[in-house]
Amino acid sequence: MIRNTFRHFLFVVVSLAIVLLLVLGSSGAGRRLALGAATPFIYAWRGVERGAAAVIGWLMPGEDPRTRELLEARTALRLAQIDVAATEDLRRENSELRALLALPGLPEWRVVAAPVLTRDPASWNLGFTIGRGAADGVTVGAVVMSGAAVLGRVSRLHERSAEVVTIASPACRFSVVVAGTSATGVLSGLGAFSTRSTPLCQVDFLPRDLQVMPGRQIVTSGLGGWMPGGLPIGSVIVGDNGDTTTILDNARARLAVAPLADFSTTRFVAIICPLPQAPQPQIIE
């Protein structure tokens, strides 16, 4: 646009100069004088145009063919990078969906796959919103899985969406069993020390004399009727006291647990809901 404007300006100036000389030069000598005066302008026109284009090309790199080719190459490279990132996202999504399909058979339950819609950066590991709700058969209290591991529970229900509280949150509490024993306790989260930190859980109200080695798995108990039993949650770890067991009030034991579920990058979850004919528990929030 700037190049065309400059060209029009020069054309108007030259045209006015020629007309003025022709009007003033009514005689033959005047006409010859006018033509002689105009000839340098005519021959210099292309040179001026080329010079102006070079200046504009220097001031505006996009006008330079070589610069334009470089910009086009960079744009093509950026588009290729975007395509690669999109392909990687699809690969990860497919992997998560395959993990959901690998869940064990649960005859009295049905599995609803749901995408993760939103997550609050201030409470990243504590909860999120999923894209399935009451219209899809999701129920309050239903267990939410990331792959084959328990990630949380449905805490609030909407028509086409639901809110999930994860096992990293102190608000998520339910009955669990120490695998390989009859010890039953209550799982709860310890909160998140930062938005991206690895969350931890604890199991409280266990028998005082319980002896557990690190790595022992914690699974759902199935008590209460709103989630199946035997679903993996996490593994026992050594606590701050240097032991797996902490004795409270000289009456009960507590275990520290590292969750198995992936909190940071989960994009799809599975909600395990009771079948319609199964009895629905009364959830009190």
DARA-V89570 format. One record per pair of residues at least 24 apart in sequence whose ideal C-beta (glycine too) atoms are under 6 Angstrom apart, sorted by the first residue. I is the first residue (numbers start at 1). J is the second residue. Records with the same first field share a line. If there is no record, write none. Layout:
I=J, J
//
This chain:
2=56
3=53, 56
6=52
14=41
93=267
96=267, 268
97=268
99=147
100=270
106=228
108=275, 278
109=228, 272
110=273, 275
111=270, 272
112=136, 138, 271
113=270
114=269, 271
115=268
116=267
121=195
124=195
125=168, 192, 199, 263
126=166, 168, 169, 192
127=164, 165, 166
128=164
129=161, 163
130=162, 164
131=161
133=157, 158, 159, 160, 161, 162
134=159
135=159, 160
137=273
138=162, 271
139=273
140=283
141=226, 283
142=271, 273
143=227, 272
144=269, 271
145=270
146=261, 262, 266, 269
149=232, 260, 261
150=231, 233
151=261
167=201, 259
168=192, 199
175=221, 223
176=203, 218, 220, 221
177=219, 221
179=217, 219
183=207, 210
184=221
199=263
201=257, 259
202=254, 256
203=255, 257
204=254
205=252
206=253
208=252, 253
210=253
212=236, 244
214=238, 244
218=257
225=281
226=281
232=260
234=258, 259, 260
//
